[in-house]
């Protein structure tokens, strides 16, 4: 095994969090090495330029590694989850939707509200300035003045084109007297920071080779490289090493191109490998000193997996709304976001209302069980339905449960022999109640737009709730109690004080929104804290609450 | 092998028989591509499809017979049928004759999303911005304990 020059910081994962940490810490003058097991995804490699782009979404451009089966990936076992994950430079921003709403203040205080989930160790106010700064760094579009959210700084660019689809959706919410607002998006509506604005191509589902949608390999990595980050693609980390003092000493990785193993030592290790990859890495780093996995003496690593609750409807209206055109996200509604126990459950959900995509996506059913009929009636059905639908998701705050977790597979491995991740996830009864309620509200929405057809799905398959919420959160959660959390409010491992975990796994609860905006705000907050306090933190012997 | 291909052609036309300005599946030239894609899912899938239809009796000789065969396949082998339908639709809707038929409905529809994209009309503040003042949020300091006593949920009591 070859030993490399010592670094100040080694970062595992080059996705949204890894890119932000790399940029900030390198600009602060630190020697930063970032490792990612995957490679670069060139713009031309996206399927957008090919007629078979919809087919590709179901194999090599599937968001799910277990479908894609790429060399860069590791398998994810479990039939109760759909894990959105891309292993490569830019991470899952290569293949996400870039819906960019923020957490609400109450999302951080569920311990105070009902105690069936803990408080975050930070508040909305702690994070708000970093939301703003991250938005400016990344390029986010939206409309200020939302009465359903705390005041915020102006968006870097104005909202995306609303189109006839957005207007039809908004009318439904107006008819119901429900809150709605144009969806904030990590998609720029006009040129920003050298990138071109969205041209409405309608294929957000497979990322954005133009860079209009924030794809960190385009959005941030060129800046991070300019700042001097040593980014190594195809570098698959096997384990995080620790020394006799219990501190991390660095990582061991395999360069997949040369099959050479390297040891990269560093003063600080940052784990940013997503809500499945990060706990997997900690569990793979077991040793005599850490027999239960690194940072896992309290057996919390991998537990409290959150996916969000999700139910959805595809709703068809008479007027042509060209729902294959434009960015995916159209409208967000926080009408049901706060807890109201009179509904029969705690926590709440948002509506994400989206355009439904091109012809094949419509035909096979974009939103679950709404595949077009086959046979004689197919074409008449297509003519009546295509271009006239929108999709509404009720995305809810699921309760963290210790039994929902990421573990290591005992049977499957990646192509380097490292154990696959195994996911177990069953919604809480409270979550199930919220989903049933959400389905009824989706039907209300369909009635409010005078829909001529609606297909509502609960995402149960053979009696198993298989959520396609995609998000993977909570598995190395932040907290102020070392017994019940993995990291403190600065993402610092309670057990290994120079090890930081900062990505979706750090979430204490999941909120009612897509997580990437919060991932980037957390990453920016943590990176700036590290940069400002590095002299002290590099020698930390203990993590403070 | 020829039988597999012929069976797939007939099943394709049962699923997508043509009409309303749209071509039948086989008229688009989609069958070889579909065959390749089904084999990519599972190398034995075309053979299993043929076997499933053959198990019903002699292979049908009419379109109506193949429609009946597809109906039984959907009932008896739903997962296999779902794969067939999914990849048939994915393949059909990317082919030029079908794109032409979609455009004939009067809508803009690109063969591929890029490079062209679609015409964009900026967000119109006068027309598109919400006029309502609905919505609210609970400030950090205003978060108060809720009463769980009436919620009959396991773990809450």
Interface residues (C-beta under 8 A of the other chain):
Chain A: X48 X49 X50 X51 X52 X53 X54 X55 X58 X59 X104 X105 X106 X108 X109 X112 X113 X114 X115 X116 X123 X124 X125 X143 X146 X147 X148 X149 X150 X158 X159 X160 X161 X162 X163 X166 X167 X170 X174 X177 X178 X179 X180 X181 X182 X189 X197 X198 X199 X200 X201 X202 X203 X209 X210 X320 X322 X324 X325 X326 X334 X335 X337 X338 X339 X341 X344 X345 X346 X358 X359 X360 X363 X364 X371 X372 X374 X375 X376 X378 X379 X380 X382 X383 X386 X387 X428 X429 X430 X433
Chain B: X14 X15 X16 X17 X18 X19 X20 X21 X22 X37 X40 X67 X70 X85 X86 X87 X89 X90 X91 X92 X93 X94 X95 X98 X102 X105 X107 X108 X109 X110 X111 X112 X113 X114 X115 X116 X117 X118 X119 X120 X121 X122 X123 X124 X127 X128 X129 X130 X132 X133 X134 X135 X136 X137 X138 X139 X140 X143 X144 X145 X146 X147 X148 X150 X151 X153 X154 X155 X156
